[in-house]
Amino acid sequence: MEKSIAIICGGGPAPGINTVISTVAKTFMKDGYKVIGVHHGYQGLLSEEPEVKVFDFHHADRIFSRGGSTLIMSRFKPKDSDFKSDFFQKK
């Protein structure tokens, strides 16, 4: 089984979020992980058909100093009952 991580961004815009996403993605890719960016935060993670971006090193490096966020954010606040393991089994 391939090692992978999912990156989600919850809440509103945050200065430097692309720098954080880039650094996390490159760190995990260096260690052999597949890095999956999930659009729309928890709402995307918990949806039936999540919109995702599989990162490669070039994309992660390119966004490092860009403004905005490469991942679409959401202010959705999940309840415990919203969580399911489908995403982690499919991706």
Rosetta silent file (secondary structure, phi, psi, omega in degrees, C-alpha in Angstrom):
SEQUENCE: MEKSIAIICGGGPAPGINTVISTVAKTFMKDGYKVIGVHHGYQGLLSEEPEVKVFDFHHADRIFSRGGSTLIMSRFKPKDSDFKSDFFQKK
SCORE:     score description
SCORE:     0.000 S_00000001
   1 L     0.000  133.399 -179.634    0.000    0.000    0.000 S_00000001
   2 L   -74.012  135.951  175.990    1.319    3.434   -0.971 S_00000001
   3 L   -74.491  136.255  178.456    1.903    5.899    1.856 S_00000001
   4 E  -148.585  157.830  174.131   -0.159    9.066    1.433 S_00000001
   5 E  -132.859  155.690  175.345   -1.276   12.175    3.288 S_00000001
   6 E  -116.323  135.580  176.198   -4.127   14.605    2.689 S_00000001
   7 E  -110.069  126.948  174.753   -3.763   18.353    3.144 S_00000001
   8 E  -126.635  153.163  177.883   -6.899   20.379    3.848 S_00000001
   9 L  -123.215  114.345  178.938   -7.304   24.078    4.611 S_00000001
  10 E  -106.710  152.540 -179.856  -10.166   25.076    6.875 S_00000001
  11 L    92.872 -161.155 -177.673  -11.293   28.567    7.722 S_00000001
  12 L   -94.490 -175.445  179.918  -10.616   31.698    5.739 S_00000001
  13 L   -57.115  144.349  179.839   -7.609   32.967    3.847 S_00000001
  14 L  -134.382  130.380  178.068   -4.346   32.954    5.769 S_00000001
  15 L   -58.506  132.842  176.027   -1.165   34.834    4.861 S_00000001
  16 L    81.367   10.431 -176.581    1.529   32.425    3.798 S_00000001
  17 H   -62.512  -36.456  178.799   -0.750   29.385    3.439 S_00000001
  18 H   -65.797  -32.497  177.024    0.880   28.380    0.138 S_00000001
  19 H   -64.540  -41.861  178.665    4.276   28.446    1.817 S_00000001
  20 H   -66.275  -48.275 -179.858    2.969   26.053    4.482 S_00000001
  21 H   -58.947  -46.265 -179.477    1.256   23.781    1.921 S_00000001
  22 H   -59.940  -46.969 -177.896    4.394   23.743   -0.243 S_00000001
  23 H   -65.234  -44.116  178.295    6.718   22.932    2.647 S_00000001
  24 H   -62.520  -46.730 -178.422    4.503   20.156    4.007 S_00000001
  25 H   -60.609  -48.683 -177.784    4.032   18.655    0.528 S_00000001
  26 H   -65.494  -36.925  178.996    7.751   18.688   -0.346 S_00000001
  27 H   -62.795  -46.316 -179.568    8.715   17.257    3.050 S_00000001
  28 H   -71.632  -38.491  177.886    6.363   14.302    2.682 S_00000001
  29 H   -62.058  -37.284  178.597    7.173   13.722   -1.016 S_00000001
  30 H   -59.550  -31.447 -179.624   10.864   13.569   -0.083 S_00000001
  31 L   -93.619   12.242  173.314    9.968   10.694    2.239 S_00000001
  32 L    88.950   13.172  179.659    8.055    8.832   -0.487 S_00000001
  33 L   -86.906  149.417  167.158    4.499    9.871    0.308 S_00000001
  34 E   -84.731  129.046 -177.377    1.754   10.625   -2.210 S_00000001
  35 E  -109.282  122.129 -177.572    0.456   14.107   -1.292 S_00000001
  36 E  -115.355  119.234  174.134   -3.222   14.819   -1.908 S_00000001
  37 E   -91.459  129.352 -177.849   -4.588   18.354   -1.572 S_00000001
  38 E  -106.320  119.364  177.132   -8.308   18.416   -0.812 S_00000001
  39 L   -75.504  150.557  176.364  -10.304   21.412   -2.051 S_00000001
  40 L    72.240   26.715  172.592  -13.097   22.912    0.107 S_00000001
  41 H    53.548 -140.153 -179.712  -11.576   21.881    3.461 S_00000001
  42 H   -62.075  -34.333  179.431  -13.564   19.478    5.624 S_00000001
  43 H   -59.779  -41.708  177.490  -16.598   19.906    3.362 S_00000001
  44 H   -69.129  -42.821 -179.836  -14.553   18.517    0.463 S_00000001
  45 H   -59.027  -37.150 -174.866  -12.999   15.769    2.550 S_00000001
  46 L   -94.356   -1.466 -178.492  -16.419   14.548    3.662 S_00000001
  47 L   -77.456  163.007  179.862  -18.221   14.885    0.308 S_00000001
  48 L   -64.299  -38.704 -179.677  -19.194   11.921   -1.864 S_00000001
  49 L  -127.413   79.630 -177.617  -16.876   13.051   -4.700 S_00000001
  50 L   -64.097  142.422  175.593  -14.069   15.162   -3.215 S_00000001
  51 L   -89.961  119.908 -174.884  -12.185   17.484   -5.556 S_00000001
  52 E  -126.949  160.218  173.610   -8.479   16.776   -5.066 S_00000001
  53 E  -126.949  116.792  175.197   -5.097   17.854   -6.398 S_00000001
  54 E   -85.364  121.132 -175.243   -2.305   15.278   -6.350 S_00000001
  55 L   -81.063  144.835  165.192    0.889   17.248   -5.809 S_00000001
  56 L  -119.735  168.318 -174.606    4.139   16.777   -7.627 S_00000001
  57 H   -60.773  -39.788 -178.186    7.382   18.479   -6.617 S_00000001
  58 H   -59.737  -46.947 -179.826    7.164   21.060   -9.433 S_00000001
  59 H   -64.052  -45.895 -179.453    3.703   22.267   -8.335 S_00000001
  60 H   -60.434  -40.234 -179.465    4.676   22.355   -4.655 S_00000001
  61 H   -69.897  -38.515 -176.761    7.826   24.344   -5.461 S_00000001
  62 H   -66.814  -34.372 -176.096    5.992   26.771   -7.771 S_00000001
  63 H   -83.516   -8.687 -172.530    3.352   27.784   -5.175 S_00000001
  64 L   -48.723  -46.509 -175.082    5.886   28.449   -2.380 S_00000001
  65 L  -109.313   14.926  178.639    5.959   32.241   -2.817 S_00000001
  66 L   -86.638  147.338  175.057    2.557   32.794   -4.444 S_00000001
  67 L   -77.425  173.500  179.983   -0.254   34.660   -2.724 S_00000001
  68 L    74.828 -158.336  178.584   -3.688   33.207   -2.166 S_00000001
  69 L  -135.892  132.104  177.005   -4.204   29.498   -1.689 S_00000001
  70 L   -69.904  -21.990  176.908   -3.671   26.695   -4.163 S_00000001
  71 L  -105.391  133.486  178.089   -6.389   24.779   -2.272 S_00000001
  72 L   -71.345  130.763 -176.600   -9.933   26.140   -2.148 S_00000001
  73 L   -95.680  165.321  176.474  -10.897   26.763    1.480 S_00000001
  74 E  -147.342  148.647  177.171  -14.179   26.314    3.322 S_00000001
  75 L   -97.381   14.124 -179.739  -15.477   27.444    6.699 S_00000001
  76 L   -60.880  131.452  178.741  -17.527   24.249    7.116 S_00000001
  77 L  -111.800  105.943 -176.852  -17.400   22.940   10.693 S_00000001
  78 L   -75.216  153.457  171.173  -18.013   19.182   10.763 S_00000001
  79 L   -97.367  161.918  178.494  -19.695   17.292   13.564 S_00000001
  80 H   -54.047  -36.786 -177.969  -18.329   13.952   14.743 S_00000001
  81 H   -70.094  -13.990  179.442  -21.178   12.218   12.927 S_00000001
  82 H   -76.756  -22.909 -173.767  -20.015   13.737    9.590 S_00000001
  83 L   -76.691  140.629  175.122  -16.772   11.761    9.553 S_00000001
  84 L  -148.349  160.903 -174.593  -16.412    8.525    7.596 S_00000001
  85 L   -93.172    2.686 -177.341  -13.420    6.569    6.386 S_00000001
  86 H   -51.882  -47.053 -177.307  -14.430    6.387    2.683 S_00000001
  87 H   -55.979  -44.797 -175.070  -11.991    9.073    1.582 S_00000001
  88 H   -72.441  -21.262  177.450   -9.028    7.309    3.128 S_00000001
  89 H   -87.386  -30.514 -177.707   -9.943    4.015    1.547 S_00000001
  90 H   -82.141  -42.129 -171.401  -10.564    5.412   -1.975 S_00000001
  91 L   -86.609    0.000    0.000   -7.654    7.790   -2.428 S_00000001
